[in-house]
């Protein structure tokens, strides 16, 4: 990872919640369907370890996805992530409720996304993050952009940033 701007490290040091999109962030954004119409998703193991390390450090990952997916439920259950919001049509409202439910301020929230539906999440976050291959409006809204694309370790990069910021 390249040197991080001190302002980004300062933002990252305050984070205790991370709102994470699924398709295009935890996955590469492609949709795979089996012969029976089942939806298949591929998750990167590096992201999973990063999320576990966040939890161990007291930072709560929250999954917010517009789609419903049993594969996402299964993977998040494996990782011990309890806050999973699926079928979310208004990610801004979901983040507002999350902040209210946890008594957290927006400066304590990081959000990572890749597409237009994620913009309301990023706009409410003290640290807005876009994956490297995000759509241009998301890249413009981000405080920080990962070097890796979605589904290829971008979430792990964010996890490492947050953990590094805490140790400084």
N, C-alpha and C positions, 0 to 999 in steps of 0.2 A: 504494500500500500504506500502511496506517495505521502509526503508530508501534509499534515492536515492544518488548515487555517486555524489560528487560535480562537477566533470567534466561534467556529464550528465545535471545537473542543469544549468551549465554555457552555454552549447550548447542550452538547451531549452529556456533560457532567450532571445536569439537572434532571435527566430523564429517569422516570420510574415506570412508565407505560409505553408500549410500542404497538401501534396499530399497523397491522400487516395485511395487505391485499394478498390474494392467492394466485389467480390466473395472471401470468405475466410477471409475478414477483417471486412467489414460492415455486412456481412452475415456469416453464418457458413460454407459456401462453397458448401453446397448441392444444387443441381438444382432440382426444382420441376416443373413438367409440368402438366397442366390441360388437360381434355379430348379434348379440342379444340386445343391443342398444345401451349396454352399460358404459358408463363414462370412466375412462382410465386417466390417471394423472401420474406424472413422474416428479418426485421430490428429490432434491439434492441432499445427500447425507451430511455435507458440510453445514448446510443451513440448520439441519436438525441439531447438530452438536452445538452450534452457536446459540440456538434458542434455549437449549438446556443450560448452557453456561450463563445466559442472561437470568434465567429463573434462579439459579444458584446464587447470583449476585443480588437478588431481590428486585429485579426488573421484570415486570409482568408483560409477556407478549399477549396480544389480543388479535385474533384472526377476524377480519371483516371482509366478507366476500359477497358479491351480488348473486353468485350461483349457489345452489344447493348441491352438495356432493357428499356421498357416503365415504368416498376415498379421503376427503379432507377430514371428516370426523374421525376416521380410523387413524390417520397419521397424527393428528393432534392428540388423540387419546394415547397413542404410543409415546408421545413426547410429554404427556402430562400437562398439556395446555388446556385449562378449564374454560377460558373465555373464548368462545367460538360463535361468531354471529354470521349465519349463512342466509342466503336469500335476501340480502340487505339492499333495498332499493334507494335508500338515502343514507349514504355513509357519513354525511355531516351530522345528521340527527343521531346516528349511532354513536359517533364520537362525543357529541354533547351529552348523551345519556351516560356514556362510559365515564366521562369526567365528573358528572354529578354523582354517580354511584360510588366512585372511588375517592371523592373529595379531592381530586387532583386539579391542578391548574394547567392551562394549555402549555406553559413552559416546561411541565413535567412529562409532556407527551411528545414522542417521536412518531412519525407516520411514514410509511414507505409504500409507493405506488408506481404505476406505469401508464395509466390511461385516464381518460377524462372523468370517469366515475370516481376516481380517487382524489380529484382536486379538492372537494370539500373537506376531506380528511387532512390533507396536507395544509390547507389554509388555516386550520385550527391548531396545528402542531407547532410547538416551540422549536422542533427540528423536523423540517420537511425534507424527505429523501426521495429521490427518483432513482430507479435502476438505470443502468447505462443505456439500454435500448428503449427507454420510455418515449412516449409521444412528446413532441415539442412543447405543448403547453404545460405538461408535467415537468419537463426539464427546466422550463422557465420559472415555475413556481417553487422549485426545490432550493433549499439552502445548500444541499450537498448531493452529489451524484456519485453512485458507486462506479467502480471500474468494471465490474462484471455485470453481465446482463441478467435479467430475471431468470430464475430456474437454474442458474449456473454458479451459485454461491454469493449472489448479491446480498441476501439477507445475512449471511455470515459476515460479510464486510461491515454491515451496519452493527451487528453484535460486537465485533471486535472494536469498532470505533467507540461504542458506548462503554465497553469494559476498559479500554485504554484511557478514556476520559476520566473515568472514576478513579483510576490509579494514579493520576497526576496531581 
